[in-house]
Amino acid sequence: MRCYLKEYAMNKIQLRPPPPSQEIEQEYASSPCLMHQAESSPSYWLRDEDLTFLNGLLTQERNGTKSFAEIGKAADLRVADLVLEMELLQASFCVFLREAIEARGGKAIHPPSGKKSLNGVRARPDLMRTISIASRGQKELAETIQKGLPKLLDPRLRAALEGMQKVHHGNIERLRSLLM
C-alpha cells in the first residue's frame, strides 16, 4: 500500500525533510516480522483497531479545524490572521489522517453534511468562549494521541502523530496567550 503525503503537511508535522519532488511515496510495512510482533503482543493494536483510532482522531481534527474557523469569525483581523495558520495546519492533519486510513485499506469517515457552526448557532460567536473551546479541543487531541501512541506498531505513523501532538501543545500555548 502507498500513501502520498504533501510536502506542506510533512514539513509542518516535523517529519524528515521531504525530497525535492512534490510527493513522497511511502511504503507501509506488512512484513511477517511486524505482523508476528503485533499478534504476539497484546499491547499493539491490529488493523481494525488502528483504523478506529485514526478515524476517531480524524473526527477530532475536523472539529479542531471548525474551532479555529469560529475564532476567525469572532475575532478582529489580527487574531483571525493568527489562528488562520493553526486552522490550515489542522486541515493538513485531516488530509494526512485520511490518507493514512486509506493506505491501510480503510475508509475514512466523512464529516456530516450541513453548515452548522461549532456552537450550533449561526450568530457571531463570543470570542473568549470560542477560544476556550478550541483550547480544550487541542488538549483533548494531544491526550488522544498520547493514549494511542504506545499501541501503534508503525514507527512512521507514530513519528507523524508525535509531531502532530507537539503542534497541538504549541496551539494550546498560542490560544492561552490570546486569552490574556
C-alpha positions in Angstrom: 0.0 0.0 0.0 1.2 3.5 -0.7 0.4 6.9 0.8 1.2 10.2 -0.8 1.9 13.0 1.7 2.0 16.5 0.6 5.3 18.4 1.2 3.5 21.0 3.3 2.0 18.6 5.7 5.3 16.7 6.1 7.1 19.9 7.0 4.5 21.1 9.4 4.3 17.9 11.4 8.1 17.9 11.7 8.9 14.7 9.9 12.1 14.2 8.0 12.6 16.9 5.3 10.9 15.9 2.0 12.9 15.1 -1.1 12.9 17.6 -3.9 9.8 16.0 -5.6 6.3 17.3 -4.8 5.0 14.0 -3.4 6.6 11.4 -1.2 5.9 7.7 -1.8 5.8 5.9 1.5 5.6 2.1 1.8 3.8 0.7 4.8 5.3 -2.4 6.2 3.3 -5.5 6.3 6.2 -7.9 6.8 5.6 -11.2 8.6 8.0 -10.0 11.3 5.9 -6.9 12.1 2.7 -8.9 11.9 4.1 -11.6 14.3 5.2 -8.8 16.7 1.7 -7.3 16.6 -0.1 -10.7 17.1 2.2 -11.8 19.9 1.9 -8.5 21.8 -1.4 -7.6 23.3 -0.2 -4.0 23.6 -0.3 -3.3 19.9 -3.5 -2.7 18.0 -4.4 -4.7 15.0 -5.5 -3.2 11.7 -9.2 -2.6 12.7 -8.2 -1.0 16.0 -5.7 1.2 14.2 -8.4 2.3 11.7 -10.9 3.0 14.5 -8.3 5.1 16.4 -7.3 7.0 13.2 -11.0 7.7 12.3 -11.7 9.0 15.8 -8.7 11.2 15.6 -9.8 12.5 12.2 -13.1 13.5 13.6 -11.4 15.4 16.4 -9.1 17.1 14.0 -12.0 18.2 11.8 -13.7 19.6 14.9 -10.4 21.5 15.7 -10.5 23.0 12.2 -14.0 24.2 12.8 -13.0 25.7 16.2 -10.3 27.8 14.5 -12.8 28.9 11.8 -15.2 30.0 14.6 -12.4 32.1 16.3 -11.7 33.7 12.9 -15.4 34.7 12.7 -15.4 36.2 16.1 -12.1 37.9 16.2 -10.5 41.1 14.8 -8.2 40.8 11.8 -5.0 40.4 13.9 -6.3 37.4 15.8 -8.0 36.0 12.8 -4.7 36.0 10.9 -3.0 34.4 13.9 -5.5 31.5 14.0 -5.6 31.0 10.2 -2.2 29.3 10.3 -3.5 26.9 13.0 -6.6 26.3 11.0 -4.6 25.4 7.9 -2.3 23.2 9.8 -5.3 21.4 11.4 -6.7 20.9 7.9 -3.4 19.4 6.7 -3.6 16.9 9.6 -7.1 15.9 8.4 -5.6 15.2 4.9 -2.7 13.2 6.5 -5.1 11.1 8.6 -7.5 10.4 5.7 -4.5 9.2 3.6 -3.1 7.1 6.4 -6.5 5.4 6.8 -6.8 4.7 3.1 -3.2 3.5 2.9 -4.2 0.8 5.5 -7.2 -0.3 3.4 -9.7 1.5 5.5 -12.4 4.1 4.7 -12.2 7.5 6.3 -15.4 8.6 8.0 -16.9 11.5 6.1 -17.9 14.6 8.1 -21.7 15.1 8.5 -23.2 17.4 5.9 -24.7 20.7 6.9 -23.3 24.1 7.7 -24.0 24.3 11.4 -21.4 26.2 13.3 -19.5 24.6 16.2 -21.7 26.4 18.7 -24.8 25.2 16.9 -25.8 28.7 16.0 -25.0 30.9 13.1 -24.8 34.1 15.1 -21.4 35.7 15.7 -19.8 33.6 18.5 -18.3 35.0 21.7 -14.5 35.2 21.2 -13.3 34.2 24.6 -15.7 31.2 24.8 -14.7 30.1 21.3 -11.0 30.3 22.2 -11.7 28.3 25.4 -13.5 25.6 23.3 -10.7 25.5 20.8 -8.1 25.2 23.6 -10.0 22.4 25.2 -10.2 20.6 21.9 -6.4 20.9 21.3 -5.8 19.4 24.8 -8.1 16.5 24.1 -6.4 15.9 20.7 -3.0 15.8 22.4 -4.3 13.4 25.1 -5.9 11.2 22.5 -2.7 10.9 20.5 -0.7 10.2 23.7 -3.0 7.3 24.6 -2.8 5.8 21.1 1.0 6.1 20.5 2.1 3.1 22.5 -0.4 0.9 20.7 0.6 1.8 17.2 3.0 -0.6 15.5 4.0 1.5 12.5 7.0 3.7 13.6 6.4 6.2 10.8 2.8 6.8 11.9 4.0 7.1 15.5 6.6 9.7 14.5 4.0 11.7 12.5 1.5 11.6 15.4 4.2 12.7 17.8 4.8 15.7 15.5 1.1 16.5 15.5 1.0 16.2 19.2 3.8 18.8 19.5 1.8 21.2 17.3 -1.3 20.7 19.4 0.7 21.6 22.6 2.0 24.7 20.8 -1.5 25.6 19.7 -2.7 25.4 23.3 0.0 27.9 24.3 -0.9 30.2 21.4 -4.5 30.1 22.3 -3.7 30.7 26.0 -1.8 33.9 25.0 -5.0 35.1 23.2 -7.0 34.8 26.5 -4.6 37.0 28.4 
